[in-house]
């Protein structure tokens, strides 16, 4: 079974390399002059470069929006955590000072027998 997979991989690599070589041979043996071919390559290269620049700028804008949203959400989470921490501290103070209830209220309701 491993040999079949290996043979298939070799065939696919050969097919890929053969396709690339055929495309290059077609370009170099095309009925165009070298000057026309170079001009066409230059034009296609410029188009590809412009497309890449456009893609980069769009990706950059999207990345900025994602980062801004993440910053906003992180700020909201930080504020919520601060609020909850403040509430927890206040509850702890109330419990420790005897105003909150908890264990201190139960101990106050039990009066020592005199």
C-alpha positions in Angstrom: 0.0 0.0 0.0 2.8 2.4 0.9 4.4 1.7 -2.6 1.1 2.7 -4.3 1.0 6.0 -2.4 4.7 6.6 -3.2 4.1 5.8 -6.9 1.1 8.2 -6.9 3.2 10.9 -5.3 5.9 10.5 -7.9 3.4 10.6 -10.7 1.8 13.8 -9.4 5.2 15.5 -9.0 6.2 14.4 -12.5 2.9 15.7 -13.8 3.4 19.1 -12.0 7.0 19.5 -13.2 6.1 18.5 -16.7 3.2 21.0 -16.8 5.5 23.8 -15.7 8.2 22.8 -18.2 5.6 22.7 -21.0 4.2 26.1 -20.1 7.7 27.6 -20.1 8.5 25.9 -23.4 5.3 27.3 -24.9 6.3 30.8 -23.8 9.8 30.7 -25.1 8.8 29.1 -28.4 5.8 31.3 -29.0 5.6 33.1 -32.3 6.2 36.4 -30.7 9.4 38.3 -30.8 11.5 38.6 -27.7 10.6 42.3 -27.5 6.9 41.6 -27.5 7.3 38.7 -25.1 9.3 40.9 -22.6 6.7 43.6 -22.9 3.9 41.1 -22.2 5.9 39.8 -19.2 6.4 43.3 -18.0 2.7 44.1 -18.4 1.6 41.0 -16.6 4.1 41.6 -13.8 2.8 45.1 -13.4 -0.7 43.8 -13.2 0.3 41.2 -10.6 2.1 43.9 -8.6 -0.9 46.2 -8.6 -3.2 43.4 -7.6 -0.8 42.5 -4.7 -0.7 46.2 -3.6 -4.5 46.4 -3.6 -4.8 43.1 -1.7 -2.2 44.3 0.8 -4.0 47.6 1.4 -7.4 45.8 1.9 -5.8 43.3 4.3 -4.2 46.2 6.2 -7.6 48.0 6.6 -9.3 44.8 7.7 -6.4 44.0 10.2 -6.7 47.5 11.7 -10.5 47.1 12.1 -10.0 43.7 13.8 -7.3 45.1 16.1 -9.5 48.1 17.0 -12.4 45.8 17.8 -10.1 43.6 19.9 -8.8 46.7 21.8 -12.4 47.9 22.4 -13.5 44.5 23.7 -10.4 44.2 25.9 -11.1 47.6 27.4 -14.7 46.6 28.1 -13.6 43.4 29.7 -11.1 45.3 31.8 -13.7 47.8 33.0 -16.1 45.0 33.9 -13.4 43.1 35.8 -12.5 46.3 37.7 -16.2 46.8 38.5 -16.6 43.3 39.8 -13.4 43.5 41.8 -14.6 46.7 43.4 -17.9 45.1 44.3 -16.1 42.0 45.7 -13.8 44.2 47.8 -16.8 46.2 49.2 -18.7 43.0 50.0 -15.6 41.6 51.8 -15.3 44.9 53.8 -19.0 44.7 54.7 -18.7 41.1 55.8 -15.5 41.8 57.9 -17.0 44.9 59.5 -20.2 43.0 60.4 -22.6 44.8 58.2 -22.9 42.2 55.4 -24.4 39.1 57.0 -22.5 36.0 56.4 -20.9 34.3 59.4 -20.9 37.3 61.6 -24.7 37.6 61.7 -25.1 34.1 62.9 -22.6 34.7 65.7 -24.5 37.8 66.7 -27.8 36.1 66.9 -26.4 33.6 69.4 -26.3 35.2 72.8 -24.2 33.7 75.5 -26.2 32.2 78.4 -25.7 34.4 81.5 
